[in-house]
Amino acid sequence: MKTNVLTIDDDPAITELLSVILRTHNFDVLVSNSGEEAIQVIKEKAPQLVLLDLMMPHMDGWQICKAVRAFSNVPILILSALDDPSIVASILDAGADDYLVKPVPSAVLVAHLNKFARRTGALYPASDDGKWHPYTHPLTP
């Protein structure tokens, strides 16, 4: 089972590059280039992970993160060029789960995404017999 990741960045070149990288590591990738669209995609498609840029026009990463946290606990990994500890603390307080500074080696990015996928059970199929099994999400029947 592939893990479904939504990449959110206002730069289509970045979302395209991330899509190529993540697909080569067996992720299914959804793409959004605006905050409003991203929130709608999360509501409709329920991705298992979100990869979010902070600096975007109209609706920035903080606004997106807060809006998503109003209805979802999907893991949010921030991928940003901003490398200021107060900014990192601010977005983590707004509900993000992790923060990586661009440029990040693809292996490190994939490792962080795999970490969240393992923790949420997204790497392993849910049990069909109604019992909890190792490597499945404990809240999944």
N, CA, C and O atoms as CSV, one atom per row, in Angstrom:
chain,resi,resn,atom,element,x,y,z
A,1,MET,N,N,0.834,-1.179,0.000
A,1,MET,CA,C,0.000,0.000,0.000
A,1,MET,C,C,0.882,1.246,0.000
A,1,MET,O,O,1.784,1.369,0.828
A,2,LYS,N,N,0.629,2.150,-0.905
A,2,LYS,CA,C,1.392,3.382,-0.980
A,2,LYS,C,C,0.822,4.418,-0.019
A,2,LYS,O,O,-0.384,4.470,0.222
A,3,THR,N,N,1.710,5.234,0.520
A,3,THR,CA,C,1.306,6.328,1.386
A,3,THR,C,C,0.968,7.531,0.521
A,3,THR,O,O,1.703,7.866,-0.408
A,4,ASN,N,N,-0.149,8.176,0.833
A,4,ASN,CA,C,-0.649,9.297,0.066
A,4,ASN,C,C,-0.178,10.608,0.706
A,4,ASN,O,O,-0.524,10.893,1.852
A,5,VAL,N,N,0.616,11.414,-0.032
A,5,VAL,CA,C,1.185,12.655,0.463
A,5,VAL,C,C,0.656,13.821,-0.366
A,5,VAL,O,O,0.620,13.756,-1.594
A,6,LEU,N,N,0.245,14.889,0.322
A,6,LEU,CA,C,-0.123,16.131,-0.350
A,6,LEU,C,C,1.025,17.103,-0.201
A,6,LEU,O,O,1.425,17.425,0.918
A,7,THR,N,N,1.568,17.583,-1.332
A,7,THR,CA,C,2.604,18.605,-1.306
A,7,THR,C,C,1.958,19.951,-1.616
A,7,THR,O,O,1.203,20.090,-2.578
A,8,ILE,N,N,2.272,20.940,-0.778
A,8,ILE,CA,C,1.680,22.273,-0.917
A,8,ILE,C,C,2.803,23.296,-1.024
A,8,ILE,O,O,3.582,23.484,-0.090
A,9,ASP,N,N,2.873,23.947,-2.171
A,9,ASP,CA,C,3.864,25.009,-2.408
A,9,ASP,C,C,3.325,25.872,-3.523
A,9,ASP,O,O,2.724,25.358,-4.467
A,10,ASP,N,N,3.525,27.181,-3.437
A,10,ASP,CA,C,3.025,28.071,-4.482
A,10,ASP,C,C,3.844,27.982,-5.764
A,10,ASP,O,O,3.412,28.477,-6.805
A,11,ASP,N,N,5.009,27.364,-5.706
A,11,ASP,CA,C,5.878,27.231,-6.884
A,11,ASP,C,C,5.642,25.861,-7.538
A,11,ASP,O,O,6.022,24.834,-6.977
A,12,PRO,N,N,5.015,25.845,-8.727
A,12,PRO,CA,C,4.754,24.562,-9.398
A,12,PRO,C,C,6.020,23.749,-9.676
A,12,PRO,O,O,5.964,22.520,-9.714
A,13,ALA,N,N,7.145,24.409,-9.869
A,13,ALA,CA,C,8.396,23.679,-10.107
A,13,ALA,C,C,8.793,22.871,-8.869
A,13,ALA,O,O,9.314,21.761,-8.986
A,14,ILE,N,N,8.548,23.427,-7.699
A,14,ILE,CA,C,8.864,22.716,-6.447
A,14,ILE,C,C,7.935,21.528,-6.255
A,14,ILE,O,O,8.387,20.434,-5.915
A,15,THR,N,N,6.634,21.734,-6.471
A,15,THR,CA,C,5.710,20.611,-6.283
A,15,THR,C,C,5.968,19.518,-7.312
A,15,THR,O,O,5.801,18.336,-7.015
A,16,GLU,N,N,6.372,19.903,-8.512
A,16,GLU,CA,C,6.693,18.897,-9.531
A,16,GLU,C,C,7.941,18.113,-9.127
A,16,GLU,O,O,7.966,16.887,-9.239
A,17,LEU,N,N,8.968,18.808,-8.661
A,17,LEU,CA,C,10.196,18.137,-8.222
A,17,LEU,C,C,9.907,17.200,-7.051
A,17,LEU,O,O,10.375,16.061,-7.036
A,18,LEU,N,N,9.144,17.673,-6.081
A,18,LEU,CA,C,8.793,16.818,-4.945
A,18,LEU,C,C,7.992,15.602,-5.393
A,18,LEU,O,O,8.194,14.499,-4.885
A,19,SER,N,N,7.092,15.802,-6.336
A,19,SER,CA,C,6.299,14.682,-6.856
A,19,SER,C,C,7.188,13.606,-7.463
A,19,SER,O,O,7.007,12.417,-7.200
A,20,VAL,N,N,8.143,14.030,-8.273
A,20,VAL,CA,C,9.056,13.075,-8.907
A,20,VAL,C,C,9.861,12.323,-7.852
A,20,VAL,O,O,9.981,11.099,-7.907
A,21,ILE,N,N,10.407,13.059,-6.898
A,21,ILE,CA,C,11.213,12.426,-5.838
A,21,ILE,C,C,10.375,11.436,-5.037
A,21,ILE,O,O,10.788,10.298,-4.815
A,22,LEU,N,N,9.197,11.877,-4.606
A,22,LEU,CA,C,8.377,11.021,-3.744
A,22,LEU,C,C,7.823,9.813,-4.477
A,22,LEU,O,O,7.721,8.734,-3.894
A,23,ARG,N,N,7.467,9.972,-5.732
A,23,ARG,CA,C,6.960,8.821,-6.499
A,23,ARG,C,C,8.042,7.763,-6.683
A,23,ARG,O,O,7.736,6.571,-6.713
A,24,THR,N,N,9.301,8.180,-6.808
A,24,THR,CA,C,10.374,7.191,-6.930
A,24,THR,C,C,10.594,6.431,-5.624
A,24,THR,O,O,11.247,5.387,-5.608
A,25,HIS,N,N,10.044,6.961,-4.530
A,25,HIS,CA,C,10.141,6.288,-3.227
A,25,HIS,C,C,8.804,5.678,-2.820
A,25,HIS,O,O,8.538,5.469,-1.637
A,26,ASN,N,N,7.967,5.395,-3.815
A,26,ASN,CA,C,6.722,4.643,-3.631
A,26,ASN,C,C,5.625,5.395,-2.871
A,26,ASN,O,O,4.814,4.773,-2.184
A,27,PHE,N,N,5.593,6.721,-2.988
A,27,PHE,CA,C,4.500,7.510,-2.436
A,27,PHE,C,C,3.527,7.853,-3.548
A,27,PHE,O,O,3.935,8.061,-4.691
A,28,ASP,N,N,2.242,7.913,-3.221
A,28,ASP,CA,C,1.256,8.534,-4.099
A,28,ASP,C,C,1.270,10.016,-3.754
A,28,ASP,O,O,1.311,10.377,-2.578
A,29,VAL,N,N,1.236,10.876,-4.763
A,29,VAL,CA,C,1.402,12.307,-4.508
A,29,VAL,C,C,0.225,13.102,-5.057
A,29,VAL,O,O,-0.172,12.954,-6.213
A,30,LEU,N,N,-0.316,13.947,-4.193
A,30,LEU,CA,C,-1.285,14.958,-4.580
A,30,LEU,C,C,-0.558,16.293,-4.519
A,30,LEU,O,O,0.379,16.453,-3.737
A,31,VAL,N,N,-0.978,17.250,-5.334
A,31,VAL,CA,C,-0.288,18.533,-5.407
A,31,VAL,C,C,-1.289,19.665,-5.283
A,31,VAL,O,O,-2.387,19.607,-5.836
A,32,SER,N,N,-0.894,20.699,-4.545
A,32,SER,CA,C,-1.673,21.928,-4.478
A,32,SER,C,C,-0.716,23.106,-4.498
A,32,SER,O,O,0.332,23.082,-3.854
A,33,ASN,N,N,-1.090,24.143,-5.251
A,33,ASN,CA,C,-0.255,25.335,-5.337
A,33,ASN,C,C,-0.915,26.550,-4.680
A,33,ASN,O,O,-0.483,27.682,-4.896
A,34,SER,N,N,-1.959,26.319,-3.880
A,34,SER,CA,C,-2.569,27.408,-3.115
A,34,SER,C,C,-3.144,26.860,-1.815
A,34,SER,O,O,-3.512,25.688,-1.724
A,35,GLY,N,N,-3.213,27.719,-0.824
A,35,GLY,CA,C,-3.722,27.305,0.479
A,35,GLY,C,C,-5.179,26.897,0.456
A,35,GLY,O,O,-5.558,25.884,1.043
A,36,GLU,N,N,-5.994,27.686,-0.221
A,36,GLU,CA,C,-7.422,27.384,-0.277
A,36,GLU,C,C,-7.672,26.025,-0.925
A,36,GLU,O,O,-8.468,25.223,-0.437
A,37,GLU,N,N,-6.979,25.786,-2.030
A,37,GLU,CA,C,-7.116,24.503,-2.723
A,37,GLU,C,C,-6.613,23.362,-1.837
A,37,GLU,O,O,-7.222,22.293,-1.798
A,38,ALA,N,N,-5.514,23.584,-1.134
A,38,ALA,CA,C,-4.933,22.546,-0.274
A,38,ALA,C,C,-5.911,22.107,0.808
A,38,ALA,O,O,-6.053,20.913,1.069
A,39,ILE,N,N,-6.578,23.053,1.432
A,39,ILE,CA,C,-7.545,22.725,2.474
A,39,ILE,C,C,-8.680,21.889,1.895
A,39,ILE,O,O,-9.134,20.930,2.518
A,40,GLN,N,N,-9.128,22.253,0.716
A,40,GLN,CA,C,-10.198,21.490,0.059
A,40,GLN,C,C,-9.733,20.071,-0.264
A,40,GLN,O,O,-10.481,19.112,-0.073
A,41,VAL,N,N,-8.499,19.938,-0.754
A,41,VAL,CA,C,-7.955,18.615,-1.080
A,41,VAL,C,C,-7.867,17.754,0.180
A,41,VAL,O,O,-8.189,16.566,0.145
A,42,ILE,N,N,-7.435,18.343,1.280
A,42,ILE,CA,C,-7.333,17.586,2.528
A,42,ILE,C,C,-8.713,17.110,2.971
A,42,ILE,O,O,-8.868,15.971,3.412
A,43,LYS,N,N,-9.704,17.970,2.856
A,43,LYS,CA,C,-11.071,17.594,3.241
A,43,LYS,C,C,-11.630,16.493,2.341
A,43,LYS,O,O,-12.286,15.570,2.824
A,44,GLU,N,N,-11.374,16.587,1.044
A,44,GLU,CA,C,-11.973,15.656,0.087
A,44,GLU,C,C,-11.180,14.366,-0.103
A,44,GLU,O,O,-11.770,13.295,-0.245
A,45,LYS,N,N,-9.850,14.456,-0.107
A,45,LYS,CA,C,-9.011,13.292,-0.433
A,45,LYS,C,C,-8.369,12.639,0.788
A,45,LYS,O,O,-7.884,11.511,0.697
A,46,ALA,N,N,-8.359,13.328,1.925
A,46,ALA,CA,C,-7.793,12.808,3.177
A,46,ALA,C,C,-6.408,12.182,2.996
A,46,ALA,O,O,-6.235,10.986,3.231
A,47,PRO,N,N,-5.420,12.985,2.579
A,47,PRO,CA,C,-4.069,12.430,2.451
A,47,PRO,C,C,-3.558,11.962,3.816
A,47,PRO,O,O,-4.014,12.427,4.861
A,48,GLN,N,N,-2.613,11.042,3.780
A,48,GLN,CA,C,-2.069,10.496,5.017
A,48,GLN,C,C,-0.955,11.364,5.594
A,48,GLN,O,O,-0.654,11.293,6.786
A,49,LEU,N,N,-0.344,12.188,4.733
A,49,LEU,CA,C,0.722,13.104,5.149
A,49,LEU,C,C,0.604,14.390,4.345
A,49,LEU,O,O,0.121,14.386,3.213
A,50,VAL,N,N,1.056,15.500,4.947
A,50,VAL,CA,C,1.060,16.787,4.255
A,50,VAL,C,C,2.466,17.370,4.337
A,50,VAL,O,O,3.079,17.399,5.404
A,51,LEU,N,N,2.959,17.827,3.210
A,51,LEU,CA,C,4.247,18.495,3.095
A,51,LEU,C,C,3.943,19.935,2.708
A,51,LEU,O,O,3.435,20.183,1.615
A,52,LEU,N,N,4.248,20.895,3.592
A,52,LEU,CA,C,3.760,22.267,3.459
A,52,LEU,C,C,4.879,23.294,3.477
A,52,LEU,O,O,5.751,23.261,4.346
A,53,ASP,N,N,4.849,24.212,2.506
A,53,ASP,CA,C,5.743,25.374,2.485
A,53,ASP,C,C,5.112,26.471,3.328
A,53,ASP,O,O,3.887,26.542,3.429
A,54,LEU,N,N,5.931,27.331,3.936
A,54,LEU,CA,C,5.402,28.411,4.765
A,54,LEU,C,C,5.079,29.678,3.983
A,54,LEU,O,O,4.010,30.263,4.152
A,55,MET,N,N,6.001,30.097,3.131
A,55,MET,CA,C,5.878,31.391,2.467
A,55,MET,C,C,5.090,31.254,1.171
A,55,MET,O,O,5.630,30.898,0.124
A,56,MET,N,N,3.797,31.547,1.274
A,56,MET,CA,C,2.923,31.469,0.108
A,56,MET,C,C,2.020,32.697,0.100
A,56,MET,O,O,1.682,33.217,1.163
A,57,PRO,N,N,1.623,33.168,-1.076
A,57,PRO,CA,C,0.736,34.331,-1.135
A,57,PRO,C,C,-0.690,33.966,-0.725
A,57,PRO,O,O,-1.069,32.794,-0.735
A,58,HIS,N,N,-1.457,34.961,-0.373
A,58,HIS,CA,C,-2.880,34.835,-0.030
A,58,HIS,C,C,-3.093,34.104,1.288
A,58,HIS,O,O,-3.687,34.662,2.211
A,59,MET,N,N,-2.627,32.887,1.391
A,59,MET,CA,C,-2.795,32.089,2.607
A,59,MET,C,C,-1.457,31.407,2.880
A,59,MET,O,O,-1.047,30.520,2.131
A,60,ASP,N,N,-0.776,31.818,3.950
A,60,ASP,CA,C,0.558,31.264,4.207
A,60,ASP,C,C,0.471,29.950,4.983
A,60,ASP,O,O,-0.615,29.492,5.338
A,61,GLY,N,N,1.625,29.362,5.235
A,61,GLY,CA,C,1.679,28.060,5.890
A,61,GLY,C,C,1.076,28.046,7.281
A,61,GLY,O,O,0.471,27.052,7.681
A,62,TRP,N,N,1.232,29.145,8.036
A,62,TRP,CA,C,0.643,29.215,9.371
A,62,TRP,C,C,-0.879,29.151,9.275
A,62,TRP,O,O,-1.524,28.419,10.025
A,63,GLN,N,N,-1.445,29.916,8.354
A,63,GLN,CA,C,-2.901,29.931,8.181
A,63,GLN,C,C,-3.417,28.564,7.727
A,63,GLN,O,O,-4.446,28.088,8.206
A,64,ILE,N,N,-2.696,27.950,6.809
A,64,ILE,CA,C,-3.096,26.620,6.331
A,64,ILE,C,C,-3.042,25.614,7.470
A,64,ILE,O,O,-3.972,24.831,7.665
A,65,CYS,N,N,-1.949,25.641,8.216
A,65,CYS,CA,C,-1.773,24.700,9.322
A,65,CYS,C,C,-2.894,24.855,10.348
A,65,CYS,O,O,-3.476,23.860,10.779
A,66,LYS,N,N,-3.196,26.065,10.733
A,66,LYS,CA,C,-4.262,26.300,11.714
A,66,LYS,C,C,-5.622,25.859,11.175
A,66,LYS,O,O,-6.429,25.280,11.902
A,67,ALA,N,N,-5.866,26.138,9.894
A,67,ALA,CA,C,-7.147,25.738,9.291
A,67,ALA,C,C,-7.270,24.218,9.250
A,67,ALA,O,O,-8.339,23.678,9.534
A,68,VAL,N,N,-6.197,23.530,8.903
A,68,VAL,CA,C,-6.224,22.066,8.844
A,68,VAL,C,C,-6.424,21.484,10.235
A,68,VAL,O,O,-7.171,20.520,10.401
A,69,ARG,N,N,-5.770,22.056,11.230
A,69,ARG,CA,C,-5.896,21.544,12.597
A,69,ARG,C,C,-7.314,21.702,13.146
A,69,ARG,O,O,-7.668,21.044,14.124
A,70,ALA,N,N,-8.115,22.547,12.545
A,70,ALA,CA,C,-9.497,22.708,12.983
A,70,ALA,C,C,-10.350,21.482,12.652
A,70,ALA,O,O,-11.414,21.288,13.240
A,71,PHE,N,N,-9.876,20.640,11.693
A,71,PHE,CA,C,-10.687,19.483,11.303
A,71,PHE,C,C,-9.888,18.201,11.102
A,71,PHE,O,O,-10.490,17.159,10.840
A,72,SER,N,N,-8.559,18.228,11.212
A,72,SER,CA,C,-7.766,17.034,10.910
A,72,SER,C,C,-6.510,16.965,11.768
A,72,SER,O,O,-5.951,17.988,12.162
A,73,ASN,N,N,-6.079,15.743,12.049
A,73,ASN,CA,C,-4.814,15.501,12.744
A,73,ASN,C,C,-3.766,14.926,11.803
A,73,ASN,O,O,-2.787,14.336,12.261
A,74,VAL,N,N,-3.950,15.087,10.500
A,74,VAL,CA,C,-2.985,14.577,9.535
A,74,VAL,C,C,-1.597,15.137,9.871
A,74,VAL,O,O,-1.476,16.327,10.164
A,75,PRO,N,N,-0.552,14.307,9.834
A,75,PRO,CA,C,0.793,14.822,10.082
A,75,PRO,C,C,1.181,15.874,9.038
A,75,PRO,O,O,1.023,15.669,7.835
A,76,ILE,N,N,1.692,17.000,9.533
A,76,ILE,CA,C,2.123,18.100,8.669
A,76,ILE,C,C,3.619,18.303,8.854
A,76,ILE,O,O,4.087,18.595,9.954
A,77,LEU,N,N,4.357,18.146,7.774
A,77,LEU,CA,C,5.793,18.375,7.750
A,77,LEU,C,C,6.038,19.669,6.991
A,77,LEU,O,O,5.667,19.789,5.823
A,78,ILE,N,N,6.661,20.633,7.650
A,78,ILE,CA,C,6.985,21.908,7.016
A,78,ILE,C,C,8.305,21.754,6.281
A,78,ILE,O,O,9.274,21.214,6.814
A,79,LEU,N,N,8.324,22.237,5.051
A,79,LEU,CA,C,9.538,22.269,4.234
A,79,LEU,C,C,9.704,23.715,3.797
A,79,LEU,O,O,8.985,24.185,2.915
A,80,SER,N,N,10.657,24.432,4.417
A,80,SER,CA,C,10.776,25.870,4.201
A,80,SER,C,C,12.230,26.303,4.109
A,80,SER,O,O,13.121,25.655,4.658
A,81,ALA,N,N,12.455,27.403,3.409
A,81,ALA,CA,C,13.791,27.999,3.326
A,81,ALA,C,C,14.098,28.829,4.569
A,81,ALA,O,O,15.251,29.200,4.793
A,82,LEU,N,N,13.088,29.124,5.376
A,82,LEU,CA,C,13.281,29.927,6.582
A,82,LEU,C,C,13.958,29.081,7.656
A,82,LEU,O,O,13.485,28.000,8.008
A,83,ASP,N,N,15.076,29.597,8.169
A,83,ASP,CA,C,15.877,28.858,9.144
A,83,ASP,C,C,16.067,29.692,10.408
A,83,ASP,O,O,17.196,29.950,10.825
A,84,ASP,N,N,14.979,30.104,11.003
A,84,ASP,CA,C,15.001,30.940,12.196
A,84,ASP,C,C,14.297,30.170,13.316
A,84,ASP,O,O,13.140,29.780,13.156
A,85,PRO,N,N,14.970,29.946,14.438
A,85,PRO,CA,C,14.367,29.156,15.522
A,85,PRO,C,C,13.000,29.681,15.987
A,85,PRO,O,O,12.132,28.890,16.356
A,86,SER,N,N,12.801,30.999,15.974
A,86,SER,CA,C,11.504,31.525,16.415
A,86,SER,C,C,10.402,31.172,15.411
A,86,SER,O,O,9.255,30.959,15.804
A,87,ILE,N,N,10.738,31.111,14.135
A,87,ILE,CA,C,9.762,30.709,13.118
A,87,ILE,C,C,9.441,29.229,13.265
A,87,ILE,O,O,8.278,28.832,13.188
A,88,VAL,N,N,10.463,28.417,13.475
A,88,VAL,CA,C,10.250,26.980,13.670
A,88,VAL,C,C,9.335,26.761,14.876
A,88,VAL,O,O,8.375,25.994,14.801
A,89,ALA,N,N,9.636,27.435,15.980
A,89,ALA,CA,C,8.809,27.291,17.178
A,89,ALA,C,C,7.377,27.752,16.919
A,89,ALA,O,O,6.425,27.122,17.378
A,90,SER,N,N,7.230,28.838,16.192
A,90,SER,CA,C,5.909,29.389,15.906
A,90,SER,C,C,5.036,28.424,15.113
A,90,SER,O,O,3.865,28.239,15.442
A,91,ILE,N,N,5.591,27.807,14.071
A,91,ILE,CA,C,4.777,26.908,13.246
A,91,ILE,C,C,4.533,25.577,13.957
A,91,ILE,O,O,3.487,24.958,13.764
A,92,LEU,N,N,5.478,25.136,14.770
A,92,LEU,CA,C,5.232,23.930,15.565
A,92,LEU,C,C,4.117,24.189,16.572
A,92,LEU,O,O,3.283,23.316,16.809
A,93,ASP,N,N,4.097,25.381,17.164
A,93,ASP,CA,C,3.014,25.751,18.078
A,93,ASP,C,C,1.681,25.888,17.353
A,93,ASP,O,O,0.625,25.702,17.957
A,94,ALA,N,N,1.721,26.212,16.062
A,94,ALA,CA,C,0.487,26.350,15.272
A,94,ALA,C,C,-0.085,24.990,14.869
A,94,ALA,O,O,-1.200,24.913,14.354
A,95,GLY,N,N,0.681,23.910,15.104
A,95,GLY,CA,C,0.138,22.582,14.829
A,95,GLY,C,C,0.949,21.716,13.891
A,95,GLY,O,O,0.577,20.569,13.648
A,96,ALA,N,N,2.051,22.228,13.353
A,96,ALA,CA,C,2.902,21.393,12.499
A,96,ALA,C,C,3.575,20.318,13.346
A,96,ALA,O,O,3.779,20.496,14.547
A,97,ASP,N,N,3.915,19.207,12.710
A,97,ASP,CA,C,4.528,18.084,13.428
A,97,ASP,C,C,6.040,18.020,13.297
A,97,ASP,O,O,6.712,17.419,14.136
A,98,ASP,N,N,6.580,18.632,12.254
A,98,ASP,CA,C,8.025,18.576,12.020
A,98,ASP,C,C,8.400,19.712,11.092
A,98,ASP,O,O,7.534,20.311,10.455
A,99,TYR,N,N,9.701,20.014,11.013
A,99,TYR,CA,C,10.188,21.145,10.228
A,99,TYR,C,C,11.531,20.776,9.612
A,99,TYR,O,O,12.451,20.360,10.316
A,100,LEU,N,N,11.638,20.929,8.307
A,100,LEU,CA,C,12.901,20.726,7.602
A,100,LEU,C,C,13.223,21.991,6.803
A,100,LEU,O,O,12.330,22.647,6.267
A,101,VAL,N,N,14.512,22.320,6.733
A,101,VAL,CA,C,14.954,23.517,6.017
A,101,VAL,C,C,15.412,23.141,4.614
A,101,VAL,O,O,16.205,22.218,4.431
A,102,LYS,N,N,14.894,23.880,3.618
A,102,LYS,CA,C,15.316,23.701,2.219
A,102,LYS,C,C,16.706,24.295,2.056
A,102,LYS,O,O,17.011,25.298,2.701
A,103,PRO,N,N,17.530,23.736,1.248
A,103,PRO,CA,C,17.335,22.449,0.572
A,103,PRO,C,C,17.608,21.297,1.533
A,103,PRO,O,O,18.491,21.376,2.386
A,104,VAL,N,N,16.844,20.243,1.380
A,104,VAL,CA,C,17.006,19.063,2.223
A,104,VAL,C,C,17.320,17.875,1.320
A,104,VAL,O,O,16.686,17.721,0.276
A,105,PRO,N,N,18.273,17.041,1.693
A,105,PRO,CA,C,18.542,15.852,0.878
A,105,PRO,C,C,17.282,14.990,0.773
A,105,PRO,O,O,16.550,14.823,1.749
A,106,SER,N,N,17.045,14.455,-0.399
A,106,SER,CA,C,15.819,13.673,-0.610
A,106,SER,C,C,15.726,12.493,0.357
A,106,SER,O,O,14.631,12.148,0.799
A,107,ALA,N,N,16.852,11.871,0.689
A,107,ALA,CA,C,16.831,10.736,1.611
A,107,ALA,C,C,16.340,11.166,2.999
A,107,ALA,O,O,15.636,10.410,3.667
A,108,VAL,N,N,16.704,12.363,3.429
A,108,VAL,CA,C,16.263,12.875,4.732
A,108,VAL,C,C,14.771,13.181,4.690
A,108,VAL,O,O,14.045,12.843,5.624
A,109,LEU,N,N,14.311,13.812,3.623
A,109,LEU,CA,C,12.889,14.098,3.460
A,109,LEU,C,C,12.071,12.807,3.487
A,109,LEU,O,O,11.072,12.719,4.202
A,110,VAL,N,N,12.485,11.825,2.725
A,110,VAL,CA,C,11.779,10.545,2.661
A,110,VAL,C,C,11.799,9.856,4.025
A,110,VAL,O,O,10.798,9.267,4.432
A,111,ALA,N,N,12.917,9.922,4.729
A,111,ALA,CA,C,13.002,9.303,6.054
A,111,ALA,C,C,12.009,9.942,7.027
A,111,ALA,O,O,11.375,9.242,7.817
A,112,HIS,N,N,11.875,11.259,6.970
A,112,HIS,CA,C,10.909,11.941,7.839
A,112,HIS,C,C,9.481,11.554,7.480
A,112,HIS,O,O,8.662,11.321,8.368
A,113,LEU,N,N,9.177,11.485,6.199
A,113,LEU,CA,C,7.835,11.083,5.774
A,113,LEU,C,C,7.549,9.639,6.175
A,113,LEU,O,O,6.446,9.326,6.623
A,114,ASN,N,N,8.535,8.760,6.015
A,114,ASN,CA,C,8.364,7.362,6.428
A,114,ASN,C,C,8.146,7.245,7.932
A,114,ASN,O,O,7.380,6.397,8.390
A,115,LYS,N,N,8.819,8.097,8.698
A,115,LYS,CA,C,8.634,8.102,10.158
A,115,LYS,C,C,7.164,8.359,10.495
A,115,LYS,O,O,6.575,7.650,11.312
A,116,PHE,N,N,6.579,9.376,9.861
A,116,PHE,CA,C,5.170,9.676,10.131
A,116,PHE,C,C,4.263,8.578,9.605
A,116,PHE,O,O,3.267,8.239,10.245
A,117,ALA,N,N,4.588,8.025,8.468
A,117,ALA,CA,C,3.770,6.945,7.913
A,117,ALA,C,C,3.775,5.735,8.847
A,117,ALA,O,O,2.739,5.101,9.040
A,118,ARG,N,N,4.924,5.415,9.421
A,118,ARG,CA,C,4.989,4.304,10.381
A,118,ARG,C,C,4.143,4.601,11.611
A,118,ARG,O,O,3.406,3.737,12.086
A,119,ARG,N,N,4.249,5.809,12.119
A,119,ARG,CA,C,3.533,6.174,13.344
A,119,ARG,C,C,2.027,6.205,13.157
A,119,ARG,O,O,1.281,5.932,14.098
A,120,THR,N,N,1.579,6.529,11.977
A,120,THR,CA,C,0.138,6.615,11.738
A,120,THR,C,C,-0.431,5.344,11.139
A,120,THR,O,O,-1.642,5.238,10.950
A,121,GLY,N,N,0.430,4.371,10.837
A,121,GLY,CA,C,-0.034,3.127,10.248
A,121,GLY,C,C,-0.201,3.195,8.749
A,121,GLY,O,O,-0.697,2.244,8.145
A,122,ALA,N,N,0.196,4.291,8.128
A,122,ALA,CA,C,-0.005,4.462,6.692
A,122,ALA,C,C,0.883,3.546,5.854
A,122,ALA,O,O,0.608,3.341,4.672
A,123,LEU,N,N,1.935,2.997,6.441
A,123,LEU,CA,C,2.810,2.094,5.681
A,123,LEU,C,C,2.285,0.664,5.648
A,123,LEU,O,O,2.757,-0.161,4.866
A,124,TYR,N,N,1.298,0.376,6.507
A,124,TYR,CA,C,0.842,-0.994,6.639
A,124,TYR,C,C,-0.663,-1.054,6.455
A,124,TYR,O,O,-1.373,-0.157,6.909
A,125,PRO,N,N,-1.162,-2.084,5.803
A,125,PRO,CA,C,-2.613,-2.182,5.605
A,125,PRO,C,C,-3.342,-2.397,6.921
A,125,PRO,O,O,-2.828,-3.047,7.831
A,126,ALA,N,N,-4.533,-1.851,7.009
A,126,ALA,CA,C,-5.358,-2.040,8.197
A,126,ALA,C,C,-5.823,-3.487,8.265
A,126,ALA,O,O,-5.970,-4.154,7.241
A,127,SER,N,N,-6.050,-3.955,9.466
A,127,SER,CA,C,-6.507,-5.317,9.683
A,127,SER,C,C,-7.956,-5.472,9.239
A,127,SER,O,O,-8.776,-4.586,9.482
A,128,ASP,N,N,-8.277,-6.582,8.594
A,128,ASP,CA,C,-9.645,-6.859,8.161
A,128,ASP,C,C,-10.407,-7.693,9.182
A,128,ASP,O,O,-11.624,-7.843,9.069
A,129,ASP,N,N,-9.705,-8.244,10.189
A,129,ASP,CA,C,-10.383,-9.132,11.133
A,129,ASP,C,C,-10.835,-8.422,12.411
A,129,ASP,O,O,-11.315,-9.066,13.343
A,130,GLY,N,N,-10.683,-7.102,12.454
A,130,GLY,CA,C,-11.145,-6.337,13.601
A,130,GLY,C,C,-10.218,-6.383,14.798
A,130,GLY,O,O,-10.544,-5.825,15.846
A,131,LYS,N,N,-9.073,-7.032,14.673
A,131,LYS,CA,C,-8.133,-7.130,15.779
A,131,LYS,C,C,-6.937,-6.232,15.505
A,131,LYS,O,O,-6.569,-5.983,14.357
A,132,TRP,N,N,-6.336,-5.751,16.599
A,132,TRP,CA,C,-5.130,-4.954,16.464
A,132,TRP,C,C,-3.965,-5.879,16.148
A,132,TRP,O,O,-3.808,-6.934,16.761
A,133,HIS,N,N,-3.162,-5.474,15.194
A,133,HIS,CA,C,-1.960,-6.223,14.839
A,133,HIS,C,C,-0.782,-5.270,14.869
A,133,HIS,O,O,-0.951,-4.074,14.628
A,134,PRO,N,N,0.413,-5.778,15.161
A,134,PRO,CA,C,1.584,-4.898,15.111
A,134,PRO,C,C,1.658,-4.210,13.751
A,134,PRO,O,O,1.311,-4.783,12.718
A,135,TYR,N,N,2.114,-2.981,13.785
A,135,TYR,CA,C,2.332,-2.173,12.585
A,135,TYR,C,C,1.046,-1.706,11.928
A,135,TYR,O,O,1.063,-1.283,10.772
A,136,THR,N,N,-0.059,-1.775,12.638
A,136,THR,CA,C,-1.271,-1.125,12.167
A,136,THR,C,C,-1.634,-0.067,13.182
A,136,THR,O,O,-1.238,-0.164,14.343
A,137,HIS,N,N,-2.360,0.914,12.780
A,137,HIS,CA,C,-2.753,1.982,13.686
A,137,HIS,C,C,-3.668,1.406,14.757
A,137,HIS,O,O,-4.620,0.705,14.415
A,138,PRO,N,N,-3.424,1.668,16.034
A,138,PRO,CA,C,-4.200,1.043,17.091
A,138,PRO,C,C,-5.682,1.460,17.080
A,138,PRO,O,O,-6.508,0.766,17.673
A,139,LEU,N,N,-6.028,2.547,16.437
A,139,LEU,CA,C,-7.420,2.966,16.393
A,139,LEU,C,C,-8.143,2.483,15.151
A,139,LEU,O,O,-9.341,2.719,14.997
A,140,THR,N,N,-7.426,1.807,14.264
A,140,THR,CA,C,-8.026,1.286,13.054
A,140,THR,C,C,-8.583,-0.103,13.333
A,140,THR,O,O,-7.865,-0.947,13.868
A,141,PRO,N,N,-9.835,-0.366,12.991
A,141,PRO,CA,C,-10.397,-1.704,13.267
A,141,PRO,C,C,-9.734,-2.780,12.434
A,141,PRO,O,O,-10.089,-3.953,12.545
